[in-house]
Amino acid sequence: RRDLAVWLTMMVQRAELPAELLELALAGGEQTMLAEKAGRWKAELLEQGMMQGLEQGLEQGLEQGERRMLQRLLVQKLGEIPADVQQQLEHADSLQLQSILQRVWSAKQWEDLF
């Protein structure tokens, strides 16, 4: 029982399990109830992780789409993209890409974009 309490304390401190689980274990709650709660929490944490992963994937996909569209516009406007500009585009985040996009229309040369 002490090993379980030590392990639960570590997991709560690392924010991997809710503090309620530790309180329940230390209070001497029934093992069945503890196991059921732990199972539910595990499922909730897994679902949270999956949702965060989906959100991050969606954000990355949108950013890639913005980057590709900007690259197409740049090629139409100014011709082949120089390697240094391509590298800057690859490392730009969504806000930076949007900022560059706003300057595309008035740009007469590559230096006008940055």
N, C-alpha and C positions, 0 to 999 in steps of 0.2 A: 504494500500500500504506500509506503514511503517513496519507493521508486516511482510509482505512478504520480505522486504529488510533485516530486522533483521534476520529472519530465513535463508534466502539465505546466508547472511554473515557468520552465524554460520556454515552452511553446507560447504561453501567454505573453511573456516578456518580448518575444520576437514577433508578436502580433499575428501569429499564425492561428491561434485559437482564441475564442472569446473568453474573457475573465470569468464568466458565469460557469464555465466548465470547471475551472479550478476551484471555485467556491463550492460547487456541488460535490466534487471529489473530497475536499477537505472536510466537508460537513458530514461525510459518511453516507452519502446518498446511495441508494441501491445501485448495484452494478448494472442491472438491466436498464435502468433509467439513464445512467451515465452513458452506456453504450449507445442507446437510442439517440440521445442528444448529440453525442460525438458524431454519429452517422449523419444526422441532419446538418450539423455544422460543416462537416466535411463536404457534403453535397452543395451547401450554400457557398462555401469558399471556392469549390470547383466551378460552380456556375459564375461566380464573380470573376474568376480568372478567365473563363471562356469569353465572357462579355467584354472584359478589358482587351483581350486579344483580338476580338472581332472589331472593336472600335479602333484599335491601333492599326489593324490591317486595312480598314476602310480609309482612315486618314492617309496612310501611306499610298494607297491606290489612287486617291484623289490628287495627292501631290504629284504622283507620277504622271497622271493625266494632264495636270496643269503644265508640268515640265515639257511634255511631248507637244502640247498645243503651242506653247511659247516657242519651242524650237522650230516648229513648222512656220509660224509667223515670221520668225527671224530669218529663216532661209528665204522666204518670199520677199521680205523687205530688204535684206542686206546681202543675200547670197550665202555661200557656204560658211558655216560657223567655224571660226578659228578654234584651235585646240584649247587655248587659255580661256576663252569665253565658254566653251563646252564644259570645261572643268568647273568654272564658277557656277554654271547652271546646275551641274550634277550635285554640288554641295549646298545649293540654296534651299532654304525652307519655303514653305508656302507663302509666307508674308513677303519674303524677298522676291519670289517669283512674281507675285502680284505687282510689286513695285516696279520690277523690270517691265512687266507687261504694259503698265501705264506709260512708260517712256518709249515703247516700241513705235508708236504712231509718229512721234516727233523726231525720232532718231534718224540721223543722216549717215552716221558711221558707228562702228562698234563701241567706241569710247563714250558715246552719248548714253549708253545703257547703264553704266556703272558709275 
